[in-house]
Structures are given as structure tokens and as C-alpha cells.
Amino acid sequence: MDRVPILKIGDILLVSIQGDLDDHAVLTLQEDLADRVVATSAVGVIIDITAVEIVDSFVGRMLSTIAGMARMLDAETIVVGMRPAVAITLVELGLSLGGLRTALDLEKGIALLGRHARGAADELSPVGP
């Protein structure tokens, strides 16, 4: 499989997974995404898995690893477009994807990241006169 495209939308990076990823493609995606988060100072990463029909523990671990890596680089990760069957499979595999936030679709994912960014800005804002 070729490289997974990483698109920049404002201060958010969008990764759209269009099919099954082999080990090499996942490692390449992780490296490419880490580089892009740093290069663009992205505050968020959205991983769109709308086209993913089947998941296994490898895919679950990949999502968790990417989210952890992005978090270490100060970017929040949201997974969007999860099908009900995918969610059921992840639960049955015992993969809770701790620390990974989800949204039903891209629009809701972007809104969720916007709320996260505003909350972080409020925490940094000075208080008082």
C-alpha cells in the first residue's frame, strides 16, 4: 500500500484510512504523522476510519499508538467514522482504546477538537485584572 495521505485543515491534520494497512504502512504513517504534527504545530489529528470494515487487535493498537504519539507532541487525536461492527469488534477484543476520543463523523470530530483547543486556551489565559 502507498503512503496514507495526511491533509492539513487549519491547525488540524486529517488522516483518512482507505483500506487495510500492513505493518510497513503503519510504521510509515506513524513516522510521517509525527513529522507533520511537529512541522505544522498541529493541535489535533483526526483519523477517519469510515472505509475500514474489519478491525483486529493490530488496528486497535495502531490507533492507540498514534494517539499516544500525537499526545506526546501536544496534539489531541479523534477517531471518526467508526462503524457499529468495528466498535463491537474492538470491545469484543478487549481493546478499550483508552485515551482515544471518538466522534461519529468528520464534522463532529472537528467540533470536538475546537472545544478542546478553546478549553486549553482558557487554561493558559491569565486570570484577573
MODELLER restraints for C-alpha pairs under 7 A, 6 or more apart:
rsr = mdl.restraints
at = mdl.atoms
rsr.add(forms.Gaussian(group=physical.xy_distance, feature=features.Distance(at['CA:1:A'], at['CA:25:A']), mean=6.62, stdev=0.5))
rsr.add(forms.Gaussian(group=physical.xy_distance, feature=features.Distance(at['CA:3:A'], at['CA:25:A']), mean=6.54, stdev=0.5))
rsr.add(forms.Gaussian(group=physical.xy_distance, feature=features.Distance(at['CA:3:A'], at['CA:29:A']), mean=6.94, stdev=0.5))
rsr.add(forms.Gaussian(group=physical.xy_distance, feature=features.Distance(at['CA:4:A'], at['CA:17:A']), mean=6.71, stdev=0.5))
rsr.add(forms.Gaussian(group=physical.xy_distance, feature=features.Distance(at['CA:4:A'], at['CA:29:A']), mean=6.32, stdev=0.5))
rsr.add(forms.Gaussian(group=physical.xy_distance, feature=features.Distance(at['CA:5:A'], at['CA:15:A']), mean=6.27, stdev=0.5))
rsr.add(forms.Gaussian(group=physical.xy_distance, feature=features.Distance(at['CA:5:A'], at['CA:16:A']), mean=6.88, stdev=0.5))
rsr.add(forms.Gaussian(group=physical.xy_distance, feature=features.Distance(at['CA:6:A'], at['CA:13:A']), mean=6.37, stdev=0.5))
rsr.add(forms.Gaussian(group=physical.xy_distance, feature=features.Distance(at['CA:6:A'], at['CA:14:A']), mean=5.61, stdev=0.5))
rsr.add(forms.Gaussian(group=physical.xy_distance, feature=features.Distance(at['CA:6:A'], at['CA:15:A']), mean=4.90, stdev=0.5))
rsr.add(forms.Gaussian(group=physical.xy_distance, feature=features.Distance(at['CA:7:A'], at['CA:13:A']), mean=5.56, stdev=0.5))
rsr.add(forms.Gaussian(group=physical.xy_distance, feature=features.Distance(at['CA:7:A'], at['CA:14:A']), mean=5.00, stdev=0.5))
rsr.add(forms.Gaussian(group=physical.xy_distance, feature=features.Distance(at['CA:7:A'], at['CA:15:A']), mean=6.58, stdev=0.5))
rsr.add(forms.Gaussian(group=physical.xy_distance, feature=features.Distance(at['CA:8:A'], at['CA:14:A']), mean=6.24, stdev=0.5))
rsr.add(forms.Gaussian(group=physical.xy_distance, feature=features.Distance(at['CA:11:A'], at['CA:42:A']), mean=4.78, stdev=0.5))
rsr.add(forms.Gaussian(group=physical.xy_distance, feature=features.Distance(at['CA:11:A'], at['CA:43:A']), mean=5.83, stdev=0.5))
rsr.add(forms.Gaussian(group=physical.xy_distance, feature=features.Distance(at['CA:11:A'], at['CA:44:A']), mean=6.89, stdev=0.5))
rsr.add(forms.Gaussian(group=physical.xy_distance, feature=features.Distance(at['CA:12:A'], at['CA:42:A']), mean=5.39, stdev=0.5))
rsr.add(forms.Gaussian(group=physical.xy_distance, feature=features.Distance(at['CA:12:A'], at['CA:43:A']), mean=6.04, stdev=0.5))
rsr.add(forms.Gaussian(group=physical.xy_distance, feature=features.Distance(at['CA:12:A'], at['CA:44:A']), mean=4.75, stdev=0.5))
rsr.add(forms.Gaussian(group=physical.xy_distance, feature=features.Distance(at['CA:12:A'], at['CA:45:A']), mean=5.65, stdev=0.5))
rsr.add(forms.Gaussian(group=physical.xy_distance, feature=features.Distance(at['CA:13:A'], at['CA:42:A']), mean=6.60, stdev=0.5))
rsr.add(forms.Gaussian(group=physical.xy_distance, feature=features.Distance(at['CA:13:A'], at['CA:44:A']), mean=6.32, stdev=0.5))
rsr.add(forms.Gaussian(group=physical.xy_distance, feature=features.Distance(at['CA:13:A'], at['CA:45:A']), mean=4.76, stdev=0.5))
rsr.add(forms.Gaussian(group=physical.xy_distance, feature=features.Distance(at['CA:13:A'], at['CA:46:A']), mean=6.20, stdev=0.5))
rsr.add(forms.Gaussian(group=physical.xy_distance, feature=features.Distance(at['CA:14:A'], at['CA:45:A']), mean=5.93, stdev=0.5))
rsr.add(forms.Gaussian(group=physical.xy_distance, feature=features.Distance(at['CA:14:A'], at['CA:46:A']), mean=4.86, stdev=0.5))
rsr.add(forms.Gaussian(group=physical.xy_distance, feature=features.Distance(at['CA:14:A'], at['CA:47:A']), mean=6.08, stdev=0.5))
rsr.add(forms.Gaussian(group=physical.xy_distance, feature=features.Distance(at['CA:15:A'], at['CA:46:A']), mean=6.08, stdev=0.5))
rsr.add(forms.Gaussian(group=physical.xy_distance, feature=features.Distance(at['CA:15:A'], at['CA:47:A']), mean=4.75, stdev=0.5))
rsr.add(forms.Gaussian(group=physical.xy_distance, feature=features.Distance(at['CA:15:A'], at['CA:48:A']), mean=6.03, stdev=0.5))
rsr.add(forms.Gaussian(group=physical.xy_distance, feature=features.Distance(at['CA:16:A'], at['CA:47:A']), mean=5.91, stdev=0.5))
rsr.add(forms.Gaussian(group=physical.xy_distance, feature=features.Distance(at['CA:16:A'], at['CA:48:A']), mean=4.65, stdev=0.5))
rsr.add(forms.Gaussian(group=physical.xy_distance, feature=features.Distance(at['CA:16:A'], at['CA:49:A']), mean=6.44, stdev=0.5))
rsr.add(forms.Gaussian(group=physical.xy_distance, feature=features.Distance(at['CA:17:A'], at['CA:48:A']), mean=6.10, stdev=0.5))
rsr.add(forms.Gaussian(group=physical.xy_distance, feature=features.Distance(at['CA:17:A'], at['CA:49:A']), mean=5.49, stdev=0.5))
rsr.add(forms.Gaussian(group=physical.xy_distance, feature=features.Distance(at['CA:17:A'], at['CA:51:A']), mean=6.75, stdev=0.5))
rsr.add(forms.Gaussian(group=physical.xy_distance, feature=features.Distance(at['CA:18:A'], at['CA:51:A']), mean=5.27, stdev=0.5))
rsr.add(forms.Gaussian(group=physical.xy_distance, feature=features.Distance(at['CA:18:A'], at['CA:52:A']), mean=6.64, stdev=0.5))
rsr.add(forms.Gaussian(group=physical.xy_distance, feature=features.Distance(at['CA:19:A'], at['CA:51:A']), mean=6.36, stdev=0.5))
rsr.add(forms.Gaussian(group=physical.xy_distance, feature=features.Distance(at['CA:19:A'], at['CA:52:A']), mean=5.80, stdev=0.5))
rsr.add(forms.Gaussian(group=physical.xy_distance, feature=features.Distance(at['CA:30:A'], at['CA:66:A']), mean=6.20, stdev=0.5))
rsr.add(forms.Gaussian(group=physical.xy_distance, feature=features.Distance(at['CA:34:A'], at['CA:70:A']), mean=6.76, stdev=0.5))
rsr.add(forms.Gaussian(group=physical.xy_distance, feature=features.Distance(at['CA:42:A'], at['CA:75:A']), mean=6.23, stdev=0.5))
rsr.add(forms.Gaussian(group=physical.xy_distance, feature=features.Distance(at['CA:43:A'], at['CA:74:A']), mean=6.63, stdev=0.5))
rsr.add(forms.Gaussian(group=physical.xy_distance, feature=features.Distance(at['CA:43:A'], at['CA:75:A']), mean=4.43, stdev=0.5))
rsr.add(forms.Gaussian(group=physical.xy_distance, feature=features.Distance(at['CA:43:A'], at['CA:76:A']), mean=6.29, stdev=0.5))
rsr.add(forms.Gaussian(group=physical.xy_distance, feature=features.Distance(at['CA:44:A'], at['CA:75:A']), mean=4.65, stdev=0.5))
rsr.add(forms.Gaussian(group=physical.xy_distance, feature=features.Distance(at['CA:44:A'], at['CA:76:A']), mean=4.59, stdev=0.5))
rsr.add(forms.Gaussian(group=physical.xy_distance, feature=features.Distance(at['CA:44:A'], at['CA:77:A']), mean=5.73, stdev=0.5))
rsr.add(forms.Gaussian(group=physical.xy_distance, feature=features.Distance(at['CA:44:A'], at['CA:113:A']), mean=6.39, stdev=0.5))
rsr.add(forms.Gaussian(group=physical.xy_distance, feature=features.Distance(at['CA:45:A'], at['CA:75:A']), mean=6.59, stdev=0.5))
rsr.add(forms.Gaussian(group=physical.xy_distance, feature=features.Distance(at['CA:45:A'], at['CA:76:A']), mean=6.11, stdev=0.5))
rsr.add(forms.Gaussian(group=physical.xy_distance, feature=features.Distance(at['CA:45:A'], at['CA:77:A']), mean=4.66, stdev=0.5))
rsr.add(forms.Gaussian(group=physical.xy_distance, feature=features.Distance(at['CA:45:A'], at['CA:78:A']), mean=6.32, stdev=0.5))
rsr.add(forms.Gaussian(group=physical.xy_distance, feature=features.Distance(at['CA:46:A'], at['CA:77:A']), mean=5.78, stdev=0.5))
rsr.add(forms.Gaussian(group=physical.xy_distance, feature=features.Distance(at['CA:46:A'], at['CA:78:A']), mean=4.89, stdev=0.5))
rsr.add(forms.Gaussian(group=physical.xy_distance, feature=features.Distance(at['CA:46:A'], at['CA:79:A']), mean=5.77, stdev=0.5))
rsr.add(forms.Gaussian(group=physical.xy_distance, feature=features.Distance(at['CA:46:A'], at['CA:80:A']), mean=6.91, stdev=0.5))
rsr.add(forms.Gaussian(group=physical.xy_distance, feature=features.Distance(at['CA:46:A'], at['CA:109:A']), mean=6.94, stdev=0.5))
rsr.add(forms.Gaussian(group=physical.xy_distance, feature=features.Distance(at['CA:47:A'], at['CA:78:A']), mean=6.28, stdev=0.5))
rsr.add(forms.Gaussian(group=physical.xy_distance, feature=features.Distance(at['CA:47:A'], at['CA:79:A']), mean=4.74, stdev=0.5))
rsr.add(forms.Gaussian(group=physical.xy_distance, feature=features.Distance(at['CA:47:A'], at['CA:80:A']), mean=6.12, stdev=0.5))
rsr.add(forms.Gaussian(group=physical.xy_distance, feature=features.Distance(at['CA:48:A'], at['CA:79:A']), mean=5.95, stdev=0.5))
rsr.add(forms.Gaussian(group=physical.xy_distance, feature=features.Distance(at['CA:48:A'], at['CA:80:A']), mean=4.87, stdev=0.5))
rsr.add(forms.Gaussian(group=physical.xy_distance, feature=features.Distance(at['CA:48:A'], at['CA:81:A']), mean=5.74, stdev=0.5))
rsr.add(forms.Gaussian(group=physical.xy_distance, feature=features.Distance(at['CA:49:A'], at['CA:80:A']), mean=6.22, stdev=0.5))
rsr.add(forms.Gaussian(group=physical.xy_distance, feature=features.Distance(at['CA:49:A'], at['CA:81:A']), mean=5.33, stdev=0.5))
rsr.add(forms.Gaussian(group=physical.xy_distance, feature=features.Distance(at['CA:49:A'], at['CA:82:A']), mean=5.92, stdev=0.5))
rsr.add(forms.Gaussian(group=physical.xy_distance, feature=features.Distance(at['CA:50:A'], at['CA:81:A']), mean=4.26, stdev=0.5))
rsr.add(forms.Gaussian(group=physical.xy_distance, feature=features.Distance(at['CA:50:A'], at['CA:82:A']), mean=5.87, stdev=0.5))
rsr.add(forms.Gaussian(group=physical.xy_distance, feature=features.Distance(at['CA:50:A'], at['CA:83:A']), mean=6.89, stdev=0.5))
rsr.add(forms.Gaussian(group=physical.xy_distance, feature=features.Distance(at['CA:53:A'], at['CA:86:A']), mean=6.72, stdev=0.5))
rsr.add(forms.Gaussian(group=physical.xy_distance, feature=features.Distance(at['CA:54:A'], at['CA:86:A']), mean=6.36, stdev=0.5))
rsr.add(forms.Gaussian(group=physical.xy_distance, feature=features.Distance(at['CA:55:A'], at['CA:86:A']), mean=6.20, stdev=0.5))
rsr.add(forms.Gaussian(group=physical.xy_distance, feature=features.Distance(at['CA:55:A'], at['CA:89:A']), mean=6.98, stdev=0.5))
rsr.add(forms.Gaussian(group=physical.xy_distance, feature=features.Distance(at['CA:57:A'], at['CA:93:A']), mean=6.76, stdev=0.5))
rsr.add(forms.Gaussian(group=physical.xy_distance, feature=features.Distance(at['CA:60:A'], at['CA:90:A']), mean=6.98, stdev=0.5))
rsr.add(forms.Gaussian(group=physical.xy_distance, feature=features.Distance(at['CA:60:A'], at['CA:95:A']), mean=6.55, stdev=0.5))
rsr.add(forms.Gaussian(group=physical.xy_distance, feature=features.Distance(at['CA:60:A'], at['CA:97:A']), mean=6.91, stdev=0.5))
rsr.add(forms.Gaussian(group=physical.xy_distance, feature=features.Distance(at['CA:64:A'], at['CA:97:A']), mean=5.77, stdev=0.5))
rsr.add(forms.Gaussian(group=physical.xy_distance, feature=features.Distance(at['CA:64:A'], at['CA:100:A']), mean=6.67, stdev=0.5))
rsr.add(forms.Gaussian(group=physical.xy_distance, feature=features.Distance(at['CA:67:A'], at['CA:77:A']), mean=5.36, stdev=0.5))
rsr.add(forms.Gaussian(group=physical.xy_distance, feature=features.Distance(at['CA:67:A'], at['CA:100:A']), mean=6.36, stdev=0.5))
rsr.add(forms.Gaussian(group=physical.xy_distance, feature=features.Distance(at['CA:70:A'], at['CA:76:A']), mean=6.56, stdev=0.5))
rsr.add(forms.Gaussian(group=physical.xy_distance, feature=features.Distance(at['CA:70:A'], at['CA:77:A']), mean=6.78, stdev=0.5))
rsr.add(forms.Gaussian(group=physical.xy_distance, feature=features.Distance(at['CA:77:A'], at['CA:100:A']), mean=6.57, stdev=0.5))
rsr.add(forms.Gaussian(group=physical.xy_distance, feature=features.Distance(at['CA:77:A'], at['CA:101:A']), mean=6.68, stdev=0.5))
rsr.add(forms.Gaussian(group=physical.xy_distance, feature=features.Distance(at['CA:78:A'], at['CA:100:A']), mean=6.54, stdev=0.5))
rsr.add(forms.Gaussian(group=physical.xy_distance, feature=features.Distance(at['CA:78:A'], at['CA:101:A']), mean=4.93, stdev=0.5))
rsr.add(forms.Gaussian(group=physical.xy_distance, feature=features.Distance(at['CA:78:A'], at['CA:102:A']), mean=5.19, stdev=0.5))
rsr.add(forms.Gaussian(group=physical.xy_distance, feature=features.Distance(at['CA:78:A'], at['CA:103:A']), mean=6.84, stdev=0.5))
rsr.add(forms.Gaussian(group=physical.xy_distance, feature=features.Distance(at['CA:78:A'], at['CA:109:A']), mean=6.22, stdev=0.5))
rsr.add(forms.Gaussian(group=physical.xy_distance, feature=features.Distance(at['CA:79:A'], at['CA:101:A']), mean=6.32, stdev=0.5))
rsr.add(forms.Gaussian(group=physical.xy_distance, feature=features.Distance(at['CA:79:A'], at['CA:102:A']), mean=4.67, stdev=0.5))
rsr.add(forms.Gaussian(group=physical.xy_distance, feature=features.Distance(at['CA:79:A'], at['CA:103:A']), mean=6.34, stdev=0.5))
rsr.add(forms.Gaussian(group=physical.xy_distance, feature=features.Distance(at['CA:80:A'], at['CA:102:A']), mean=5.70, stdev=0.5))
rsr.add(forms.Gaussian(group=physical.xy_distance, feature=features.Distance(at['CA:80:A'], at['CA:103:A']), mean=4.89, stdev=0.5))
rsr.add(forms.Gaussian(group=physical.xy_distance, feature=features.Distance(at['CA:80:A'], at['CA:104:A']), mean=5.50, stdev=0.5))
rsr.add(forms.Gaussian(group=physical.xy_distance, feature=features.Distance(at['CA:80:A'], at['CA:105:A']), mean=5.06, stdev=0.5))
rsr.add(forms.Gaussian(group=physical.xy_distance, feature=features.Distance(at['CA:80:A'], at['CA:106:A']), mean=5.89, stdev=0.5))
rsr.add(forms.Gaussian(group=physical.xy_distance, feature=features.Distance(at['CA:80:A'], at['CA:109:A']), mean=6.29, stdev=0.5))
rsr.add(forms.Gaussian(group=physical.xy_distance, feature=features.Distance(at['CA:81:A'], at['CA:104:A']), mean=5.32, stdev=0.5))
rsr.add(forms.Gaussian(group=physical.xy_distance, feature=features.Distance(at['CA:81:A'], at['CA:105:A']), mean=4.96, stdev=0.5))
rsr.add(forms.Gaussian(group=physical.xy_distance, feature=features.Distance(at['CA:82:A'], at['CA:104:A']), mean=6.69, stdev=0.5))
rsr.add(forms.Gaussian(group=physical.xy_distance, feature=features.Distance(at['CA:103:A'], at['CA:109:A']), mean=5.17, stdev=0.5))
